[in-house]
């Protein structure tokens, strides 16, 4: 962050020339006088640089298909990924200040090489079959609507065994880990570029079949420094849980969060994953929370008002809600929105804050996708 320092007024302690000289001498030895920048640093509420934004599937998918035909997946590039670049972040390839979001694509019979890194990642499958992600030796089959975890420093690669394409959403805590100066990356040291395919797939799914995989609403108090040992969460189970909750309430929005079946904490120490189901013809109350979120429209269509601006969305569209910007959702037909956020970090630091606004936002504009 670049902060412009303006000399303050002359005071009883010295004339203006002396004060100007003090500021010059401070700058010469890399010191900053707090009294000139307090209001920029300690704001009454969060002032995120990221802006509300939407990336449409109609724009992303054709570009991803062009990339499949033009850009090979191999060592060096590692992944064929189109990252969501928020216009408010000055060219940095991040969706919001704390989260990376992207669409990743795999072409027929391709293998994306194995590697590992300190940033944790999640994959939410949008389209395609016959692909698996191998996470530390466990081959997790990927189907539309499934959530697959690739936690911090777990080896992972992606393999296609079919002639079709696969598209999924990537969410990473990369901006957070980078801000902590904690990014480490390693290429797989094995004889090949990918981990050996195991005899059995989906081992963690069978090993951790018990326990509760979802909570209604969101995790509010449970924290864990470890990630979930369950690597894949199936859409059939997620949808069934949403159906069960919807049958018991008339609320316009039903939310479930994926959790570690053993601890009840969010699936990763740094990221929470959830699905919001919006009933057809209904509108949710406007809510704002400290922290950032990326939304992926999986099924259905509707609109969200974010900070007074309306964003229309449909299947495959992705949009962001920066910290402390109010958001409300409405659905033309029943819609399911996948959401990844930095909520666990805010809870761990004791600075989590959520507020429901008493009235719907006044719409001041409608977003037009590029």
C-alpha positions in Angstrom: 0.0 0.0 0.0 1.4 3.4 -1.0 0.6 6.2 1.5 1.1 9.8 0.6 2.4 11.8 3.5 1.4 15.5 3.6 3.2 17.9 5.9 1.0 19.0 8.8 0.3 22.5 9.8 2.7 24.6 11.8 2.2 24.2 15.6 3.2 25.9 18.7 6.2 23.6 19.0 7.9 24.9 15.8 7.4 26.9 12.7 6.4 25.5 9.3 10.0 25.5 8.0 11.2 23.4 11.0 8.3 21.0 10.6 9.1 20.6 6.9 12.7 19.9 7.8 11.6 17.3 10.3 9.5 15.4 7.7 12.4 15.5 5.2 14.8 14.1 7.8 12.3 11.4 8.8 11.8 10.3 5.2 15.6 10.2 4.7 16.0 7.5 7.3 12.8 5.6 6.4 10.6 6.7 9.3 7.0 7.6 9.0 5.2 10.0 11.4 2.0 8.2 12.5 0.1 11.5 13.1 0.0 12.1 9.4 -1.3 8.7 8.3 -3.5 7.5 11.3 -6.8 8.1 9.4 -5.5 6.1 6.4 -4.4 3.1 8.6 -7.1 2.9 11.3 -10.3 3.2 9.3 -13.7 3.0 11.0 -14.5 -0.1 8.9 -12.6 -2.2 6.3 -11.7 -0.4 3.1 -10.8 -3.2 0.7 -8.9 -2.4 -2.5 -10.8 -5.1 -4.4 -14.2 -4.2 -5.9 -17.3 -6.2 -6.4 -16.9 -7.9 -9.8 -18.3 -10.7 -12.0 -16.6 -13.0 -14.5 -19.1 -14.6 -16.8 -19.0 -18.2 -18.0 -19.9 -17.0 -21.5 -16.6 -15.1 -21.6 -14.4 -17.6 -19.7 -15.4 -20.9 -21.2 -14.5 -20.0 -24.9 -11.2 -18.5 -23.8 -10.4 -21.7 -21.7 -11.2 -23.8 -24.7 -8.8 -21.8 -26.8 -6.2 -22.2 -24.2 -6.7 -26.0 -24.3 -5.9 -26.0 -28.0 -3.0 -23.6 -27.8 -1.3 -24.1 -24.4 0.1 -27.5 -23.4 0.1 -28.7 -19.8 3.6 -29.6 -18.9 6.5 -28.7 -16.5 7.1 -25.0 -16.5 3.5 -23.9 -16.9 2.3 -26.7 -14.6 -1.4 -25.8 -14.9 -3.8 -24.4 -17.5 -5.5 -21.8 -15.3 -7.2 -18.5 -16.0 -7.1 -16.5 -12.7 -9.7 -14.0 -11.7 -8.0 -10.6 -11.7 -9.9 -8.0 -9.7 -9.6 -4.5 -11.3 -9.2 -2.9 -7.9 -6.0 -4.7 -7.1 -3.6 -2.9 -9.5 -2.9 -5.8 -11.8 -2.3 -8.5 -9.2 -3.9 -11.8 -10.2 -6.2 -12.2 -7.2 -9.9 -12.3 -7.1 -10.0 -10.4 -3.7 -7.3 -9.3 -1.3 -7.0 -12.6 0.5 -8.2 -15.2 -2.0 -7.2 -16.5 -5.4 -9.9 -17.7 -7.7 -9.7 -19.2 -11.2 -11.1 -21.5 -13.8 -8.9 -24.5 -14.5 -9.3 -26.7 -17.6 -7.9 -30.1 -18.6 -8.0 -31.4 -22.1 -8.5 -35.0 -23.3 -6.1 -37.6 -21.8 -4.0 -34.9 -20.2 -2.0 -35.0 -17.0 -1.2 -31.9 -15.0 2.1 -32.6 -13.2 2.4 -33.2 -9.5 3.6 -30.5 -7.2 2.9 -29.1 -3.7 2.9 -25.7 -2.1 2.2 -24.0 1.2 -1.0 -22.3 0.0 -4.0 -24.5 0.5 -6.4 -25.1 -2.4 -9.9 -26.4 -3.1 -11.5 -27.5 -6.4 -15.2 -27.2 -7.2 -16.1 -29.2 -10.3 -18.2 -27.4 -12.9 -18.2 -29.7 -16.0 -16.8 -33.0 -17.2 -16.2 -36.6 -16.1 -13.4 -39.1 -16.1 -10.8 -36.9 -14.3 -9.3 -37.5 -10.9 -7.0 -35.4 -8.6 -4.5 -37.5 -6.7 -3.9 -35.9 -3.3 -0.9 -37.4 -1.4 -1.5 -40.8 -3.1 -5.4 -40.8 -2.9 -7.0 -40.6 -6.4 -10.2 -38.6 -5.9 -12.6 -38.9 -8.8 -14.1 -35.6 -9.8 -17.7 -35.1 -10.9 -19.8 -32.0 -11.4 -20.6 -30.4 -8.1 -18.0 -32.2 -6.1 -15.6 -30.4 -3.8 -12.0 -31.8 -3.7 -9.4 -30.5 -1.2 -5.7 -30.1 -1.9 -4.4 -28.9 1.5 -1.2 -27.2 2.2 1.9 -29.2 1.2 -0.1 -32.2 -0.1 1.3 -33.5 -3.4 -1.4 -33.2 -6.1 -1.8 -33.8 -9.8 -4.8 -34.0 -12.2 -5.4 -36.8 -14.6 -7.9 -37.2 -17.5 -8.7 -40.7 -18.7 -11.3 -39.6 -21.2 -11.6 -37.8 -24.5 -13.6 -34.9 -23.1 -12.8 -31.7 -21.4 -13.0 -30.9 -17.7 -13.6 -27.5 -16.1 -13.4 -26.6 -12.4 -13.1 -23.7 -10.1 -9.9 -23.2 -8.1 -9.8 -21.4 -4.8 -6.5 -20.8 -3.0 -5.4 -18.8 0.1 -2.3 -17.7 -1.9 -2.6 -14.0 -1.2 -2.8 -14.6 2.5 0.2 -16.9 2.5 2.1 -14.5 0.3 1.3 -11.6 2.7 2.8 -13.8 5.5 6.0 -14.3 3.4 5.2 -18.1 3.6 5.1 -19.3 0.0 7.0 -22.5 -0.6 6.7 -24.6 -3.8 8.1 -28.0 -4.8 8.0 -30.1 -8.0 7.3 -33.8 -7.5 10.6 -35.7 -7.2 9.3 -39.0 -8.5 10.4 -40.8 -11.7 7.4 -39.4 -13.5 5.6 -36.1 -13.5 2.6 -37.5 -11.7 2.1 -39.7 -8.7 1.5 -43.4 -9.5 -2.1 -44.2 -9.9 -3.2 -46.2 -6.9 -5.1 -49.5 -7.3 -8.1 -48.0 -5.4 -9.6 -44.6 -5.8 -11.3 -42.4 -3.2 -9.7 -44.0 -0.2 -10.3 -41.1 2.1 -14.0 -41.1 1.2 -14.3 -44.7 2.6 -11.9 -44.2 5.5 -13.8 -41.2 6.8 -17.3 -42.3 5.9 -18.6 -41.5 9.4 -19.1 -38.2 11.1 -20.9 -35.1 10.0 -19.7 -33.6 6.8 -22.0 -30.5 6.8 -23.3 -27.9 9.3 -26.4 -25.8 8.7 -25.5 -22.1 8.4 -21.8 -21.9 9.1 -19.1 -22.9 11.7 -19.2 -20.3 14.4 -16.7 -21.4 17.1 -14.8 -24.6 16.3 -11.3 -24.1 15.1 -8.6 -26.5 14.0 -5.0 -26.0 12.7 -5.3 -29.1 10.6 -7.2 -29.7 7.4 -10.0 -32.3 6.9 -8.8 -35.8 6.3 -11.7 -36.3 3.9 -10.5 -35.1 0.5 -13.7 -35.2 -1.5 -17.3 -34.2 -0.8 -19.9 -35.4 -3.3 -22.5 -33.2 -4.8 -25.2 -35.8 -4.2 -24.6 -35.6 -0.5 -24.4 -31.8 -0.5 -27.7 -31.5 -2.4 -29.4 -34.0 -0.2 -28.4 -32.0 2.9 -29.7 -28.8 1.3 -33.0 -30.6 0.5 -33.3 -31.8 4.1 -32.8 -28.3 5.5 -35.1 -26.7 3.0 -37.9 -29.0 4.0 -37.6 -27.7 7.6 -37.7 -24.0 6.9 -39.2 -21.3 4.7 -36.2 -19.1 4.7 -35.3 -17.6 1.3 -31.7 -18.8 1.7 -30.4 -22.1 3.0 -26.7 -22.4 3.7 -24.6 -25.4 4.5 -20.9 -25.4 5.2 -18.6 -28.4 4.5 -16.7 -29.5 7.6 -14.1 -31.9 8.8 -16.1 -35.0 9.9 -13.7 -35.6 12.8 -13.4 -32.0 14.3 -16.5 -30.1 13.0 -14.1 -27.3 11.9 -14.0 -25.7 8.4 -12.4 -28.0 5.8 -9.1 -25.9 5.8 -7.6 -23.7 8.5 -7.7 -20.7 6.2 -10.7 -21.2 4.0 -14.4 -22.1 4.5 -16.5 -23.7 1.8 -20.2 -23.6 1.7 -23.2 -23.7 -0.7 -26.0 -21.2 -0.5 -29.4 -22.3 -2.0 -31.6 -19.4 -2.9 -35.3 -20.3 -3.3 -37.0 -19.4 -6.6 -38.7 -16.0 -6.5 -37.2 -15.1 -3.1 -34.6 -12.6 -1.9 -32.3 -12.9 1.1 -31.6 -10.2 3.6 -28.6 -8.0 3.0 -25.6 -9.1 5.0 -22.1 -7.8 5.4 -19.2 -9.6 7.0 -15.5 -8.8 7.7 -13.6 -10.9 5.2 -13.7 -11.7 1.5 -15.7 -14.3 -0.4 -15.8 -15.7 -4.0 -19.1 -17.1 -5.3 -19.5 -19.6 -8.1 -23.0 -20.0 -9.6 -23.4 -23.7 -10.0 -27.1 -24.2 -10.8 -30.0 -21.9 -11.5 -30.0 -18.2 -12.3 -30.6 -15.0 -10.4 -29.0 -11.8 -9.2 -27.0 -10.4 -6.3 -26.9 -6.8 -5.1 -23.4 -6.1 -3.9 -22.7 -2.7 -2.4 -25.8 -1.2 -4.2 -24.8 -2.7 -7.7 -26.8 -5.5 -9.2 -24.9 -8.5 -10.7 -26.9 -10.9 -12.8 -25.6 -14.5 -12.9 -26.1 -18.0 -14.2 -24.4 -21.3 -14.3 -20.6 -21.0 -14.3 -20.5 -17.3 -13.5 -18.1 -16.2 -10.7 -18.3 -13.1 -8.6 -16.7 -11.6 -5.5 -17.9 -9.8 -2.4 -15.1 -7.9 -0.7 -14.8 -7.4 3.0 -17.7 -5.5 4.7 -19.6 -4.9 1.5 -23.3 -5.8 1.9 -24.7 -8.6 -0.4 -28.2 -10.0 -0.9 -29.3 -12.6 -3.4 -32.4 -13.3 -5.4 -33.2 -16.3 -7.7 -35.3 -16.5 -10.8 -35.3 -20.2 -10.3 -33.9 -22.3 -7.5 -30.2 -21.6 -7.5 -27.1 -23.1 -5.8 -24.1 -20.8 -5.2 -20.8 -22.4 -4.1 -18.9 -20.0 -1.8 -15.3 -20.0 -0.6 -14.2 -17.4 2.1 -11.5 -16.6 4.6 -13.9 -16.9 7.6 -11.7 -19.4 9.6 -8.8 -16.8 9.7 -11.1 -14.1 11.0 -12.5 -16.4 13.7 -9.0 -17.6 14.7 -7.9 -13.9 15.1 -11.0 -12.9 17.0 -12.0 -10.3 14.5 -14.9 -12.0 12.8 -17.9 -9.7 12.4 -21.2 -10.1 10.6 -24.2 -7.7 10.4 -27.6 -8.2 8.8 -29.0 -4.9 7.5 -32.6 -3.9 8.3 -33.6 -3.1 4.8 -32.8 -4.1 1.2 -30.1 -2.1 -0.5 -31.0 0.6 -2.9 -29.8 -0.4 -6.4 -27.6 2.3 -7.9 -26.4 0.4 -11.0 -26.3 -2.9 -12.9 -23.0 -4.6 -13.7 -22.2 -5.4 -17.4 -19.8 -8.3 -17.9 -16.9 -7.7 -20.2 
